[in-house]
Amino acid sequence: MRFVSFSTTEIPTPHLGIVRDDEVLDVDLAGRTLKLITSDQMLGLIENYEKGKQDIETILEKVGNRRFSEVKTFTDIGAAHKLSEVQLAAPIPQPRKNIICMALNYSEHARETAQVRGRSADAPTVPVFFTKSTTSVNGPYGEIEIDPAVSTEIDWEVELGVIIGKRGKNIGEEDAPSHVFGYTVINDVTARDVQARHKQYFKGKSLDGFCPMGPCIVTADEIANPHNLALNLRVNGVTKQNSNTSMMIFSINQIIAILSLGMTLEPGDIIATGTPSGVGFSRTPAEFLKPNDIVEAEVTGIGMLRNTMKQALISGSPRASS
């Protein structure tokens, strides 16, 4: 199944929807008509998925082979919408915890980074983790602000996102798949100059809007092999990254097992699994995003983010030392 968080003119707060073809169904409204107690938020669904899945299946049984818009019970209450007529937010608009990220999880990216930074090109032997602030979360089609008083070296990184569905600690690799709710697309947008200045990942990765996600979460049962998904990123239609999740150094199972060692993972936790080669700062000459650039990040089988870079209104107060 494909789930989104969406808003409409009538309901401006992002809430849960299920997608089929080019339509989205308001899960809460549809559930009410069938006297089901369904969550209207993605986190609520993930946390109670055994019950939520049964309710969703009941709703879909009512639909059968029809389109959502062909079910009068749902159209009468305004539960069925065209995808093109709603506003998609990040699937989890307000995560409870920072997004957990993998650094240097593709060998070619590790090498291109080492060349620029002047360090060993050896691939890491243990996962390198960092996080992005929850306030960095952005929608799949949201604008990303460029403020030259903050950064002039904004870069791109397409990644497969993993959504944890079941609480666990000290999870074995063989059990890791049972803890995955689904998958999404993430663009780990990065301010390289801020990253270099502070000599760590967090600040340069966590600027507001620097984590576009979506456009949906595809449940794990619909992704036959998450380690064989094409990754692509384009800037103004020009391909910058083109790889496959089969090239990851540490598999999703390994990431979950190592991350959960002594540390509890909870439903709704988000893991960004790393980016392949082709980022802007490693190019010759280096390339960075500019106002009005359009960045498209795509993972086959899940969907595409399409974000426009926007020039910030300059306040006049220098902040480069922050």
C-alpha positions, -999 to 999 in steps of 0.1 A, spaced: 0 0 0 10 36 -5 3 61 22 6 99 21 0 129 43 -20 155 25 -41 186 30 -70 202 11 -87 236 12 -113 222 35 -87 204 58 -55 224 58 -37 202 84 -18 173 68 -36 140 75 -35 104 64 -44 92 29 -41 60 9 -31 63 -28 -43 43 -57 -34 53 -92 -40 91 -95 -64 93 -65 -61 96 -28 -87 86 -2 -90 103 32 -86 74 56 -103 91 85 -134 102 66 -137 68 48 -133 50 81 -160 70 98 -186 61 72 -179 24 79 -179 30 117 -142 23 120 -119 41 144 -90 50 122 -61 73 128 -60 105 108 -22 107 111 7 87 96 24 82 130 -8 68 145 -12 43 117 24 31 120 22 28 158 -10 7 156 -5 -9 122 -20 -43 131 -53 -27 138 -49 0 112 -41 -25 85 -74 -43 92 -93 -10 89 -76 -1 57 -84 -35 42 -120 -31 52 -121 3 34 -105 -12 3 -130 -41 3 -157 -15 1 -139 0 -29 -132 -33 -47 -120 -28 -82 -135 6 -85 -118 39 -84 -122 58 -51 -142 85 -69 -166 58 -81 -177 49 -45 -207 71 -37 -204 64 0 -170 81 -1 -176 109 -26 -207 121 -8 -185 130 23 -156 144 2 -132 116 11 -120 109 -25 -96 133 -42 -75 136 -73 -38 135 -63 -32 166 -85 -57 186 -65 -43 180 -30 -12 193 -13 13 166 -3 33 170 29 62 149 40 47 115 48 56 121 85 54 159 87 66 162 123 88 132 133 91 127 170 129 122 167 157 134 145 161 116 111 189 90 115 214 91 86 241 70 72 273 87 59 296 72 33 275 41 26 284 38 -11 320 31 -20 322 55 -49 308 83 -27 333 75 0 361 78 -25 349 110 -41 345 125 -6 380 114 5 395 129 -26 381 164 -19 387 162 19 423 148 15 418 117 36 419 80 32 397 66 5 391 33 24 354 25 28 342 25 64 343 -8 83 315 3 106 285 25 98 290 62 103 258 77 118 246 113 122 211 129 124 191 157 108 169 179 129 131 174 127 128 210 116 147 202 84 117 181 72 102 194 39 75 182 16 81 163 -16 74 195 -37 83 221 -11 107 250 -17 142 249 -3 155 283 8 189 296 -2 202 324 21 238 333 12 242 348 47 240 312 59 254 291 30 266 295 -6 274 258 -10 242 239 -10 244 203 -23 221 174 -31 220 137 -20 193 113 -31 187 84 -6 164 56 2 145 62 34 135 34 58 106 38 82 106 17 113 73 0 121 80 -21 152 98 -12 184 130 -31 190 164 -32 207 194 -55 199 176 -66 167 193 -94 148 200 -90 110 176 -118 103 148 -101 122 154 -66 108 129 -68 79 101 -75 104 108 -41 120 104 -21 87 71 -5 80 80 9 46 102 30 24 103 66 11 126 89 -8 148 114 9 170 142 -4 197 148 22 203 185 12 236 197 27 253 231 33 289 220 26 305 252 38 286 250 71 295 213 74 332 220 68 333 250 91 318 231 120 338 199 113 307 177 118 276 167 99 246 179 120 246 217 115 251 217 78 225 189 73 198 204 96 189 238 81 152 244 77 137 226 48 169 206 41 152 172 43 125 168 15 107 134 19 80 115 1 60 116 -19 46 86 -1 55 57 21 53 23 3 48 -5 27 75 -31 29 54 -59 15 52 -40 -18 90 -37 -22 103 -71 -32 140 -62 -28 149 -29 -12 185 -37 -21 178 -35 -59 162 0 -64 175 26 -89 184 59 -74 185 90 -96 189 128 -90 185 155 -116 192 192 -114 172 212 -140 167 179 -159 204 170 -160 213 137 -143 238 141 -114 234 109 -95 225 75 -110 230 44 -90 213 14 -72 207 5 -36 226 -28 -44 258 -7 -41 253 1 -4 282 -10 18 260 -18 48 227 -34 40 194 -22 56 195 -53 78 230 -45 90 221 -9 96 191 -18 118 210 -45 137 240 -22 145 219 9 151 196 -10 175 225 -24 195 218 -11 230 195 16 215 158 12 211 142 19 177 106 30 177 77 31 153 80 61 131 118 64 133 133 74 99 166 61 86 183 77 55 205 49 41 232 70 24 238 86 -10 258 73 -40 284 93 -59 277 123 -80 272 150 -53 280 186 -63 310 194 -40 331 165 -54 327 176 -90 354 196 -110 346 224 -107 323 220 -77 286 226 -84 261 240 -59 224 247 -61 212 282 -71 179 300 -68 153 287 -92 171 254 -97 147 224 -97 160 192 -80 143 159 -87 153 130 -65 138 96 -74 138 60 -62 123 35 -86 91 19 -72 85 47 -47 83 80 -64 100 114 -70 107 145 -50 106 178 -70 119 208 -50 126 243 -62 154 264 -47 142 297 -35 161 329 -29 157 340 8 149 375 17 182 389 30 179 405 64 212 423 61 227 408 93 257 386 86 254 351 100 284 333 83 301 329 117 272 308 131 
